[in-house]
């Protein structure tokens, strides 16, 4: 397959451009960038050095990937951005390189990053994640696969968001959000399970019910959350793998976990 580059674009001879790549007008690709086969830069796209973009991606106008991190702790060290295959990045998106020598900001495969999103340094986004318009993920945020963000949500640095979550639009996320949940409100609260997302992801009805029963047991009204979690941890090996994953998420929290709204 041929490579198509508009004559107005500036492409470093050191960049690695895969077969079938289309680069539209007024794009800029620095040396050490790697663009996978079949990927399209529609126009006015900037790809800085130390960026690897997968196959069959589409990156739209005025997006900038791989710029220096917006972090006082960055001192010019070499760091990276990686974008997985089949990811769509719409207009005006910014994705920063990581802070720390050899570290990376990562976006998985089959993601949909909508207009105006900012992914800060050291962010880790899983596969099949949808991030709606104007969402901001601060430094070191981690997002599990199949999670969806409503527009204009903002996530505090170091927050973790689990798999198959849905974050409501316009809300700020300052604590971890565990797997499979819906989160909205101010302050943010868990408002239920992401049943639609779980069903689409192949979770059967009984498995969804088991996950819901687990959360109701964890957030019982007749005893403290701490007591419930301690009791559950003593026999976590009795639970199915999806629930063990939730328990381990709670065990790994550093910022605290968003509570269930009642």
For each residue, the residues with C-beta under 8 A, 3 or more apart:
1: 19 20 37 38
2: 19 20
3: 17 18 19 20 21 22 23
4: 21 22 23
5: 9 11 17 23
6: 9 23 24 25 26 27 43
7:
8: 25 26
9: 5 6 23 24 25 26 27 28 29 41
10: 27 28 29
11: 5 15 17 23 27 28 29
12: 15 29 30 31 32 33
13: 31
14: 31 32
15: 11 12 29 30 31 32 33 34 35 47
16: 33 34 35
17: 3 5 11 21 23 29 35
18: 3 21 34 35 36 37 38 39 55
19: 1 2 3 37 38
20: 1 2 3 37 38
21: 3 4 17 18 35 36 37 38 39 40 41
22: 3 4 39 40 41
23: 3 4 5 6 9 11 17 27 29 40 41 45
24: 6 9 27 40 41 42 43 44 45
25: 6 8 9 43 44
26: 6 8 9 43 44
27: 6 9 10 11 23 24 41 43 44 45 46 47
28: 9 10 11 45 46 47
29: 9 10 11 12 15 17 23 33 35 41 46 47
30: 12 15 33 47 48 49 51 66
31: 12 13 14 15 49
32: 12 14 15 49 50 51
33: 12 15 16 29 30 47 48 49 50 51 52 53 66
34: 15 16 18 51 52 53
35: 15 16 17 18 21 29 39 41 47 53
36: 18 21 39 52 53 54 55 56 57 85
37: 1 18 19 20 21 55 56
38: 1 18 19 20 21 55 56
39: 18 21 22 35 36 53 54 55 56 57 58 59
40: 21 22 23 24 57 58 59
41: 9 21 22 23 24 27 29 35 45 47 59
42: 24 45 58 59 60 61
43: 6 24 25 26 27 61
44: 24 25 26 27 61 62
45: 23 24 27 28 41 42 59 60 61 62 63 64 65
46: 27 28 29 63 64 65 67
47: 15 27 28 29 30 33 35 41 51 53 59 65 66
48: 30 33 51 64 65 66 67 97
49: 30 31 32 33 66
50: 32 33 66 78 79 80 81 97
51: 30 32 33 34 47 48 65 66 80 81 82 83 97
52: 33 34 36 80 81 82 83
53: 33 34 35 36 39 47 57 59 65 83
54: 36 39 57 82 83 84 85 86 87 109
55: 18 36 37 38 39 85 86
56: 36 37 38 39 85 86
57: 36 39 40 53 54 83 85 86 87 88 89
58: 39 40 42 88 89
59: 39 40 41 42 45 47 53 63 65 89 93
60: 42 45 63 89 90 91 93
61: 42 43 44 45 91 92
62: 44 45 91 92
63: 45 46 59 60 89 90 91 92 93 94 95
64: 45 46 48 67 93 94 95
65: 45 46 47 48 51 53 59 81 83 89 93 94 95
66: 30 33 47 48 49 50 51 81 95 96 97
67: 46 48 64 94 96 97
68: 74 96 97
69: 74 79 96 97 98 99 120 121 122 139
70: 96 120 121
71: 74 99 120 121 139
72:
73: 99
74: 68 69 71 77 99 121
75:
76:
77: 74 99 100 101 102
78: 50 101 102
79: 50 69 97 98 99 100 101 102 103 104 105 121
80: 50 51 52 97 98 102 103 104 105
81: 50 51 52 65 66 95 96 97 98 104 105 106 107
82: 51 52 54 104 105 106 107
83: 51 52 53 54 57 65 87 89 95 107
84: 54 87 107 108 109 110 111 127
85: 36 54 55 56 57 109 110
86: 54 55 56 57 109 110
87: 54 57 83 84 107 108 109 110 111 112 113
88: 57 58 111 112 113
89: 57 58 59 60 63 65 83 93 95 113
90: 60 63 93 113 114 115 117
91: 60 61 62 63 115 116
92: 61 62 63 115 116
93: 59 60 63 64 65 89 90 113 115 116 117 118 119
94: 63 64 65 67 117 118 119
95: 63 64 65 66 81 83 89 105 107 118 119 123
96: 66 67 68 69 70 81 105 119 120 121
97: 48 50 51 66 67 68 69 79 80 81 104 105 121
98: 69 79 80 81 103 104 105 121 122
99: 69 71 73 74 77 79 103 121 122 139
100: 77 79 103 122
101: 77 78 79
102: 77 78 79 80
103: 79 80 98 99 100 122
104: 79 80 81 82 97 98 122
105: 79 80 81 82 95 96 97 98 119 120 121 122 123 124
106: 81 82 123 124 125
107: 81 82 83 84 87 95 111 113 119 123 125 129
108: 84 87 111 125 126 127 128 129 145
109: 54 84 85 86 87 127 128
110: 84 85 86 87 127 128
111: 84 87 88 107 108 125 127 128 129 130 131
112: 87 88 129 130 131
113: 87 88 89 90 93 107 117 119 131
114: 90 117 130 131 132 133 135 151
115: 90 91 92 93 133 134
116: 91 92 93 133 134
117: 90 93 94 113 114 131 132 133 134 135 136 137
118: 93 94 95 135 136 137
119: 93 94 95 96 105 107 113 123 125 131 137
120: 69 70 71 96 105 123 136 137 138 139 141 157
121: 69 70 71 74 79 96 97 98 99 105 139 140
122: 69 98 99 100 103 104 105 139 140
123: 95 105 106 107 119 120 137 138 139 140 141 142 143
124: 105 106 141 142 143
125: 106 107 108 111 119 129 131 137 143
126: 108 129 143 144 145 146 147 163
127: 84 108 109 110 111 145 146
128: 108 109 110 111 145 146
129: 107 108 111 112 125 126 143 145 146 147 148 149
130: 111 112 114 147 148 149
131: 111 112 113 114 117 119 125 135 137 149
132: 114 117 135 148 149 150 151 152 153 169
133: 114 115 116 117 151 152
134: 115 116 117 151 152
135: 114 117 118 131 132 149 150 151 152 153 154 155
136: 117 118 120 153 154 155
137: 117 118 119 120 123 125 131 141 143 155
138: 120 123 141 154 155 156 157 158 159
139: 69 71 99 120 121 122 123 157 158
140: 121 122 123 157 158
141: 120 123 124 137 138 155 156 157 158 159 160 161
142: 123 124 159 160 161
143: 123 124 125 126 129 137 147 161
144: 126 147 161 162 163 164 165 179
145: 108 126 127 128 129 163 164
146: 126 127 128 129 163 164 197 201
147: 126 129 130 143 144 161 162 163 164 165 166 167
148: 129 130 132 165 166 167 194 197
149: 129 130 131 132 135 153 167 169
150: 132 135 153 166 167 168 169 170 171
151: 114 132 133 134 135 169 170
152: 132 133 134 135 169 170
153: 132 135 136 149 150 167 168 169 170 171 172 173
154: 135 136 138 171 172 173
155: 135 136 137 138 141 159 161 167 172 173
156: 138 141 159 172 173 174 175 255
157: 120 138 139 140 141
158: 138 139 140 141 254 255
159: 138 141 142 155 156 173 174 175 176 177 255
160: 141 142 176 177 249 252 253 255
161: 141 142 143 144 147 155 165 167 173 176 177
162: 144 147 165 176 177 178 179 180 181 246 249
163: 126 144 145 146 147 179 180 245
164: 144 145 146 147 179 180 194 197 198 201
165: 144 147 148 161 162 177 178 179 180 181 182 183 194 197
166: 147 148 150 181 182 183 194 197
167: 147 148 149 150 153 155 161 171 173 177 183 184
168: 150 153 171 182 183 184 185
169: 132 149 150 151 152 153
170: 150 151 152 153
171: 150 153 154 167 168 183 184 185 186 188
172: 153 154 155 156 186 188
173: 153 154 155 156 159 161 167 177 183 188 258
174: 156 159 187 188 255
175: 156 159 188 253 255 256 257 258
176: 159 160 161 162 249 253 255 256 257 258
177: 159 160 161 162 165 167 173 181 183 188 190 257 258
178: 162 165 181 190 246 249 250 257 258
179: 144 162 163 164 165 242 245 246 249
180: 162 163 164 165 193 194 197 198 211 242 246
181: 162 165 166 177 178 190 191 192 193 194 215 258
182: 165 166 168 190 191 192 193 194
183: 165 166 167 168 171 173 177 188 189 190 191 258
184: 167 168 171 188 189 191
185: 168 171 188 189 191 261
186: 171 172
187: 174
188: 171 172 173 174 175 177 183 184 185 258
189: 183 184 185 258 259 260 261
190: 177 178 181 182 183 215 258 259 260 261
191: 181 182 183 184 185 261
192: 181 182 195
193: 180 181 182 198 208 211 212 215
194: 148 164 165 166 180 181 182 197 198
195: 192 198 199 208
196: 199 200
197: 146 148 164 165 166 180 194 200 201
198: 164 180 193 194 195 201 203 207 208 211
199: 195 196 203 208
200: 196 197
201: 146 164 197 198
202:
203: 198 199 207 208 211 242
204: 207 208
205: 208 209
206: 209 210
207: 198 203 204 210 211 240 242
208: 193 195 198 199 203 204 205 211 212
209: 205 206 212 213
210: 206 207 213 214 240 242 243
211: 180 193 198 203 207 208 214 215 242 243 246
212: 193 208 209 215 216
213: 209 210 216 217
214: 210 211 217 218 232 239 243 246
215: 181 190 193 211 212 218 219 246 260
216: 212 213 219 220
217: 213 214 220 228 232
218: 214 215 225 228 229 232 260
219: 215 216 225 228 259 260 262
220: 216 217 223 228
221: 262
222:
223: 220 227 228
224: 227 228
225: 218 219 228 229 259
226: 229 230
227: 223 224 230 231
228: 217 218 219 220 223 224 225 231 232
229: 218 225 226 232 233 250
230: 226 227 233 234
231: 227 228 234 235
232: 214 217 218 228 229 235 236 247
233: 229 230 236 247 251
234: 230 231
235: 231 232 238
236: 232 233 239 243 244 247
237: 244
238: 235
239: 214 236 243 244 247
240: 207 210 243 244
241: 244 245
242: 179 180 203 207 210 211 245 246
243: 210 211 214 236 239 240 246 247
244: 236 237 239 240 241 247 248
245: 163 179 241 242 248 249
246: 162 178 179 180 211 214 215 242 243 249 250
247: 232 233 236 239 243 244 250 251
248: 244 245 251 252
249: 160 162 176 178 179 245 246 252 253 257
250: 178 229 246 247 253 257
251: 233 247 248
252: 160 248 249
253: 160 175 176 249 250 256 257
254: 158
255: 156 158 159 160 174 175 176
256: 175 176 253
257: 175 176 177 178 249 250 253
258: 173 175 176 177 178 181 183 188 189 190
259: 189 190 219 225
260: 189 190 215 218 219
261: 185 189 190 191
262: 219 221
